[in-house]
Amino acid sequence: MNDESGFTADTLEKQISLIESILFVSGEPVEPEKLINFLGCKSISEFEKIIEKMEKIYKEAGRGLSINRSGGGLYLSTKPELHDSLNEFFTIKRSSKLTVPSLETLAIVAYREPVTLAEISDLRNVNSTGPVKSLLQKKLIKISGRKKVPGLPLLYSTTKEFLLYFGLDDLSQLPSLEELTELFEDKEQPSLFNDK
């Protein structure tokens, strides 16, 4: 195999490197026949020797990945013994803290979208430029257009990252405003969700 960049898979190391890259980029099992044809292997046994060598490398080198067979194809995955550590890492990442002003702002956007900065600030009774900027940087909200009123203010809506962050399929899975008002009802403070 010789591609346009001049890379040739003429050695075992290069073949392994190429298979590893293909499996990494693919994200789903790749049929061995596709790899055999792409690499120009003369037989299935030649290809199996390459895969056996890859398996040996992953086992001996103490690496975090393994090569697996499933669904009629090959794929890379993390080693099972690392799953607890990976869960811990991604839980830490997911739980990167949002400030109270950011949470208030995010709640307003989620329940009122699309909403303008002035509407957010009015509901919070405080300038909300900072929290909006922070949420935009975290990609939890996005600019979704302009409101057709004088000045054409920007409209903000939630993003796919918002849904992923909170483990939702869509906004319909958010608790209803009635449920939230009931849960957080406080006679001294008006609800952020009530209309003025």
N, C-alpha and C positions, 0 to 999 in steps of 0.2 A: 504494500500500500504506500503510495506516494501522493501527498496532497499538494495544493498550489503553493504552500509556504515552503516546500522543499523538505518537510518532515517525512522521514521514511521509518516505517515500523519494521525495520530489518533486524532488530535485536529483541531478545526476550524482554529486556527492561523497557524498551520503547513500546512494545506491544502491551505490556502491563500498564504503563503510563497512559496509553491511549484508551484502553478498556476502562480503567479507573475514571478517567475524565468523562467518558461517555456515560457511564453509570451515574456519576455524580450529577451531571447536567440533566440527564433524562428525568429523574424524579419518579420513574415507574419502571417495572421490570422490562429488560430489553431481551428480545428473543436471541438465543445463541446463534441461530442461523444468520441473523443480520450482522452480528459481530464477526462470524466466520467469513462471510462474504466481504465485509468491509476490510478486514485484516488480510484477506487473501490466503487464509489457511488452506493447506492442501487436503486436510482430513479433520474429522471430528476429534480424533485422538490427539492431533497436534494442538487443537484448540483446548482440549481438556487438560493437557500438560500445562498450558499457560494459566488456566484457571486454578489448577492445583498449586502452582507456584505462588499465585496471588494469595490463595488461602493460607499457605505456609508463611508467607511474609506477614500477613495480618495477625496470625497466631503468635509468631516468634517475636515480632518487633514490639509487642506490648502496645499496639495501636488501638485507637478508639473505634475503628470501623471493622466490619466484617463483610464478606461477600456472601450473598445468599441466593437461593433458588426458590422461586415461587411464581405461580401464575404462568408457567411456561417460559419464564425468563430469569435473568440475573439482575440483582440490585444490591446496592450498598446500604448498610444500616449501622446504627450504633450498637456496640456490644451491650448485651443485657446487663452485665455487671456494672455498667455506668449509668443505667437509667435513673437510679435514685439521685445521683449527683446532678444529672441533667435536669431532673424535675426541680431540684432545689435551686439550680441556677436560673431556670426560666421562671420559677415562682418569684424569685427576688427581682428579676427584670420586670415581670408583670406588675409587681406591687410597688414599683417606683411611685413615690407618693405624689398625690395631687393635693394642693392646698385647699383649704375650705373655700376661699373665693373662687378657685378654679372649679371645684365640685359644684358650687352654687350655679356658676355660669354654665357649666356643662349640663346640669339638670334643666336649666331654662331652655338651652338650645335643643336638648333632646325632646322636651315636651312641647315646645312652641315652634319648632323649625318649620319653615325658614324664619329667622328672626334677625333684626338689626341690632347693632351695638347700642343705639339709643334705647331700644326696647329692653335689652338686657340690663342696662344701667338703671333704667326706670324701675324695673321689677326689683332690682337689688338695692335701690336707693343709694348707689355709689357708682363712681366712674369704673367701668369694667374693661377698660382698654388693656390693662396688664394681664388679667386672666384670659382674655380673648387671644392675645398674642401668644401666651404660654400654651394654650390649647391648640392653636394653629401650629406652633413649633412641634408639639407632640403628635400632630396629625390626628387628633381626636375630633376636631371640627375642621370645616373647610368653607371657603367662600363659594356660595352656590348661586350667585347672581346679584342683581340690584333690585331694590324695591322701587316700584313706579310711583314715587312721590317726589316732591321738590328736593333737590340735592342728590337724588338717586343713591341712597345709602346702601352699603354692601349688606347682603343677606348671608347668614351663617347657618350651616346644617352639620349634622354629625357625619362621620365617615365610616368606612368599613373597619378601620382600626379601632374606632369607638366600640363597635359591635364585638370585635375580637377581644378587646381589653376587658369588657364586662361579660364575655361569654354568652352573647345573645345572637340569635339567628336574624332577628329583625326588631324594629322598635316596638312592635306589638307585644313583645315579651316583657317590656317595662311594666312595673306595677302601675295600676291606674292612679290618677290624681286623688281620687277618693281614698284609696288604700293608703297612699302616702300621707295625706292630710290627717287621716285617722291615726296613723302610726306616730306622726310627729306633732300632733296637735298640741299647741301651747297657747294658753289664753293671753299671755303677755306679748307674744310676737306673732305678727300676721304671717300666714303661709306665703312662701315665694310663688306658689302656683295659683293663688286666687286672683281673679281679675280685680282691678281697681275700680 
